């Protein structure tokens, strides 16, 4: 019976460590397919804890009656188990590490405090334009809002550099999500209704009863605030939560690619794991475009999914845009921040004297992220 106590302690410690290991960026944990094991452990966590607790209770009295100095092992073992459990469930719990804003302050340009050179994820629905600085949503991981009468969830994962905007509606009902961890270095959310886990990079449910379902992605742009305001001068801009101001990144290293941190830093060499790409998916086909090449050429005329497309980089060398070309024979060049082909010219909004270009979903992210979540992607 004395041994039962120590087996219970060992089981509890191993379980709490494993429950965190598979869904946090720990050595090797994000480089293997561990989502099913992680979800199993998480789903049955109270069963594992109950078994370990029963062993502790059944064996603690015999363990305490051990002669001499051996009795000291009992409080030491309990202390170790308590520290591990606390660290796993509070210090290393994703939604305790990254908090949601207590309130969402959206202000017009006249009251804005965000620097114009900051990166934002911009959303425009029914002529209601709003900008969400990467500096803030990269910490929160998700922010809920209503734009143009449409509920939205703005999300960003700094470890993948993936900005996505989704409709939080599932089966016609608005769902509540919390950050639960990550899978293959990508943020993962848990829905409140079923406990299913959803991948931020694709909006797909990867574990639980809703596995295989996907949130509807909404159009967005990743641009500088200055660029966004030049296109949408009446836009509202998300402001920092004053209670969390110390948590937000102060510098620009992440946004500019100057950071060399192990998780969020950038590789400067093209096609290395953490080099930047712009990824597009059209008609079931995906392709990645090297950011370094895009910075050199600024405009790429290509075909994807049987459609002619154009990818353009604004003169700030940060803001990018993707559209369908009117026809395969139309090749664009950039004059300033205007897309020009023959006698046709279009602003980076896609609007021009000859009509409007159809915008495309495009995402700037780390190469390891794009290729992981878009199997079989082509490269330009």
C-alpha positions in Angstrom: 0.0 0.0 0.0 2.9 2.3 0.7 4.1 1.9 -2.9 0.5 2.8 -4.1 1.0 6.3 -2.8 4.2 6.8 -4.8 2.7 5.2 -7.9 -0.2 7.7 -7.6 2.2 10.6 -7.3 4.2 9.4 -10.3 1.0 8.9 -12.4 -0.3 12.4 -11.5 3.0 14.1 -12.3 3.4 12.2 -15.6 -0.1 12.9 -16.7 0.0 16.6 -15.9 3.3 16.9 -17.8 2.0 15.0 -20.8 -1.3 16.9 -20.8 0.7 20.1 -21.4 3.6 18.7 -23.5 1.6 17.7 -26.6 -0.1 21.1 -27.0 2.7 23.5 -26.1 5.9 24.4 -28.0 8.2 22.1 -26.1 11.1 20.1 -27.5 9.9 17.8 -30.4 6.2 18.1 -29.3 5.1 20.2 -32.3 7.0 18.2 -34.9 5.0 14.9 -34.6 1.3 14.2 -35.1 0.2 14.2 -31.5 -3.2 15.8 -31.7 -5.2 12.6 -31.2 -3.1 11.7 -28.1 -3.3 15.2 -26.8 -7.1 15.3 -27.2 -7.5 11.9 -25.5 -5.5 12.9 -22.5 -7.4 16.2 -22.2 -10.8 14.7 -22.7 -10.2 12.0 -20.0 -8.1 14.3 -17.7 -10.5 13.9 -14.7 -10.4 10.2 -15.0 -6.6 10.1 -14.9 -6.6 12.6 -12.0 -9.3 10.6 -10.2 -7.3 7.3 -10.5 -4.1 9.1 -9.3 -6.0 10.7 -6.5 -7.5 7.4 -5.3 -4.0 5.9 -5.2 -2.7 8.8 -3.2 -5.5 8.6 -0.7 -5.3 4.8 -0.4 -1.5 4.8 0.2 -0.8 8.0 2.1 -1.3 6.5 5.6 1.0 3.5 5.1 3.5 5.8 3.5 3.4 8.2 6.4 4.0 5.3 8.9 7.3 4.5 7.2 10.1 4.5 9.8 12.6 7.3 10.3 13.6 9.6 7.6 11.5 7.8 4.9 8.5 9.7 6.2 9.9 12.9 4.8 9.3 11.5 1.3 5.5 11.9 1.7 5.3 15.8 2.0 8.1 16.1 -0.6 6.2 13.9 -3.1 3.0 15.9 -2.5 4.8 19.2 -3.0 6.3 18.0 -6.3 2.9 16.8 -7.5 1.3 20.1 -6.4 3.9 22.2 -8.1 3.7 20.3 -11.4 -0.1 20.4 -11.4 -0.2 24.1 -10.7 2.4 24.9 -13.4 0.6 22.7 -15.9 -2.9 24.1 -15.3 -2.1 27.8 -14.6 1.4 28.9 -15.5 1.5 26.9 -18.8 -2.2 27.0 -19.6 -2.6 28.9 -22.9 -5.6 30.9 -21.9 -3.9 31.9 -18.7 -0.8 33.0 -20.5 -2.6 35.0 -23.2 -5.6 36.9 -21.9 -8.6 38.3 -23.8 -9.1 42.1 -23.7 -11.5 43.1 -21.0 -13.1 45.5 -23.5 -12.6 46.3 -27.1 -11.9 49.9 -27.8 -12.3 50.9 -31.5 -11.5 54.5 -32.2 -11.4 56.8 -35.3 -8.1 58.2 -36.7 -8.6 61.4 -34.7 -8.3 59.5 -31.4 -6.0 56.8 -32.5 -2.8 56.0 -30.5 -1.4 53.3 -32.7 1.7 54.1 -34.9 0.9 54.3 -38.6 3.8 52.0 -39.4 2.3 49.1 -37.4 1.0 46.0 -39.2 -2.7 45.5 -39.0 -5.3 43.0 -40.1 -7.9 45.1 -41.8 -11.6 44.1 -42.3 -14.2 45.9 -44.4 -17.7 44.6 -44.4 -20.6 46.6 -45.8 -18.4 49.7 -45.8 -17.6 49.4 -42.1 -13.8 49.3 -42.0 -11.8 48.3 -39.0 -8.1 47.7 -38.3 -6.7 45.3 -35.7 -3.0 45.8 -35.0 -0.9 42.6 -35.1 0.9 43.9 -32.0 -2.4 43.4 -30.0 -4.1 40.4 -31.7 -0.8 38.5 -31.7 -0.9 38.5 -27.9 -4.6 37.9 -27.6 -4.7 35.4 -30.4 -8.3 36.1 -31.0 -10.6 39.2 -30.8 -14.3 39.2 -31.3 -16.1 42.1 -32.9 -19.1 43.0 -35.1 -18.3 44.7 -38.4 -21.0 45.9 -40.8 -23.5 43.9 -38.7 -21.5 40.7 -39.1 -20.0 39.0 -36.0 -16.3 38.2 -36.7 -13.4 36.5 -34.9 -10.0 38.1 -35.8 -7.1 35.8 -35.0 -3.4 35.8 -35.3 -0.7 33.2 -34.5 2.8 34.7 -34.1 4.5 31.4 -34.3 3.1 30.7 -37.7 2.6 34.4 -38.7 -1.0 33.6 -39.7 -3.6 36.2 -39.6 -7.2 35.0 -40.2 -10.7 36.4 -39.9 -13.5 33.9 -39.4 -17.2 33.9 -38.8 -17.6 32.4 -35.3 -21.0 30.9 -36.3 -21.4 27.1 -36.2 -24.7 25.5 -37.3 -26.2 29.0 -37.3 -25.3 29.8 -33.7 -22.5 32.0 -32.5 -19.8 29.9 -30.8 -17.4 30.9 -28.0 -13.8 29.9 -28.3 -10.8 29.9 -26.0 -7.1 29.3 -26.7 -6.3 25.8 -25.6 -2.7 25.3 -27.0 -1.1 24.6 -30.4 -0.7 21.9 -33.0 2.3 21.9 -35.3 3.2 25.4 -34.0 -0.3 26.8 -34.8 -2.7 28.2 -32.3 -5.6 26.0 -31.4 -9.0 27.0 -30.1 -11.6 25.0 -28.1 -15.3 25.7 -28.6 -17.5 26.0 -25.5 -20.4 23.9 -26.8 -18.6 20.6 -27.6 -15.0 21.0 -26.5 -13.8 20.4 -30.1 -10.4 21.8 -31.1 -10.1 24.2 -34.1 -6.9 25.1 -36.0 -6.3 28.8 -36.4 -4.4 28.6 -39.7 -7.4 26.9 -41.5 -10.4 27.3 -39.3 -10.8 23.5 -39.3 -11.9 21.4 -36.4 -9.1 18.8 -35.9 -10.4 17.0 -32.8 -13.7 16.3 -31.1 -17.2 15.8 -32.3 -17.0 18.6 -34.9 -13.8 17.2 -36.4 -13.7 18.0 -40.2 -15.9 21.1 -39.9 -14.5 24.5 -40.8 -15.3 28.0 -39.9 -16.1 30.4 -42.9 -13.2 32.7 -43.6 -13.9 36.3 -44.2 -11.9 38.7 -46.4 -9.1 40.6 -44.8 -5.9 42.3 -45.6 -2.5 42.4 -43.7 -1.1 45.9 -44.4 0.4 48.8 -42.5 -2.0 51.0 -40.7 -1.0 53.9 -42.9 -1.8 51.9 -46.0 -5.1 50.7 -44.6 -6.1 54.3 -43.7 -5.2 55.5 -47.2 -7.7 53.0 -48.5 -10.2 53.4 -45.7 -9.8 56.8 -44.1 -12.9 56.4 -42.0 -11.8 53.1 -40.5 -11.9 52.5 -36.8 -8.7 51.2 -35.2 -8.3 48.8 -32.3 -6.6 50.4 -29.2 -4.6 48.6 -26.5 -6.2 47.2 -23.4 -4.6 49.4 -20.7 -4.7 46.6 -18.2 -2.5 44.5 -20.5 -0.2 47.1 -21.9 2.9 45.4 -20.4 2.1 42.2 -22.3 2.1 43.8 -25.8 5.3 43.8 -27.8 7.0 47.2 -27.6 9.3 46.9 -30.6 8.9 46.3 -34.3 11.3 43.3 -34.6 8.5 40.8 -35.1 6.6 42.9 -37.6 9.7 43.8 -39.7 11.3 40.3 -39.6 14.3 41.5 -37.6 13.5 39.1 -34.7 15.7 36.0 -34.4 13.8 34.4 -31.5 13.4 30.6 -31.8 9.6 30.6 -32.1 8.7 34.0 -33.7 11.9 34.9 -35.4 12.4 35.1 -39.2 14.8 33.2 -41.5 16.2 35.6 -44.1 17.0 32.9 -46.6 14.1 32.0 -48.9 12.3 28.7 -48.4 13.9 28.1 -45.0 11.3 27.0 -42.3 10.7 30.5 -41.0 11.2 32.4 -44.2 8.1 34.4 -45.3 5.8 33.4 -48.1 2.5 34.6 -49.4 0.2 31.7 -49.8 -2.9 31.6 -52.0 -5.5 28.8 -52.6 -7.9 29.0 -55.5 -10.2 26.3 -56.8 -8.6 23.7 -54.6 -5.0 24.5 -55.7 -2.4 26.1 -53.4 0.7 28.0 -54.2 3.4 29.8 -52.1 5.2 32.9 -53.3 8.6 33.8 -51.9 8.5 37.1 -50.0 12.1 38.0 -50.9 11.3 37.6 -54.6 8.1 39.6 -54.3 10.1 42.4 -52.6 12.4 42.5 -55.6 9.8 42.3 -58.3 6.8 43.8 -56.5 4.3 42.3 -58.9 3.7 38.7 -60.0 1.4 37.7 -62.8 0.6 34.0 -62.6 -2.1 31.4 -62.9 -3.6 29.4 -60.1 -6.6 27.0 -60.1 -7.2 27.7 -63.7 -7.5 31.5 -63.1 -5.1 34.3 -64.0 -4.0 36.2 -60.9 -1.8 39.0 -59.9 0.0 39.5 -56.6 1.3 43.0 -55.8 3.4 44.6 -53.1 2.8 48.2 -52.2 5.5 50.8 -52.3 5.9 50.5 -48.5 7.3 47.0 -49.3 5.1 45.6 -46.5 1.4 45.7 -47.7 0.4 43.1 -50.2 -2.7 42.5 -52.4 -3.9 39.7 -54.6 -6.6 39.8 -57.3 -7.9 37.8 -60.3 -6.7 39.3 -63.6 -9.4 40.2 -66.1 -8.0 37.7 -68.6 -4.8 35.7 -69.2 -3.5 38.2 -71.7 -3.5 41.1 -69.2 -0.2 41.4 -67.4 0.1 44.1 -64.8 3.0 46.3 -63.8 3.1 48.7 -60.8 3.3 52.4 -61.3 3.6 53.7 -57.8 0.7 52.0 -56.0 -1.4 51.5 -59.1 -1.7 48.3 -61.1 -1.4 49.2 -64.8 -2.0 47.1 -67.9 -2.2 48.7 -71.3 -4.6 51.6 -70.8 -6.3 50.2 -67.7 -5.3 51.2 -64.2 -6.5 50.0 -60.9 -5.9 51.2 -57.3 -4.8 48.7 -54.7 -8.4 48.5 -53.6 -9.0 46.8 -56.9 -11.1 49.6 -58.2 -10.3 51.1 -61.6 -11.8 53.0 -64.5 -12.5 49.8 -66.3 -14.3 48.1 -63.4 -13.2 46.3 -60.2 -10.7 43.4 -59.8 -11.9 40.4 -57.8 -9.8 40.2 -54.6 -8.4 36.9 -53.5 -7.6 35.5 -50.0 -3.8 35.8 -49.5 -1.8 35.1 -46.4 1.7 36.0 -45.4 3.1 33.4 -43.1 6.2 31.3 -42.3 7.0 28.7 -45.0 6.8 25.8 -42.4 3.3 26.8 -41.6 2.0 27.1 -45.2 3.5 23.8 -46.3 2.2 22.0 -43.2 -1.4 23.1 -43.6 -1.5 23.1 -47.4 -0.3 19.6 -48.3 0.8 19.4 -51.9 1.3 23.2 -52.3 3.1 24.4 -55.4 5.8 27.0 -55.2 6.3 29.9 -57.6 
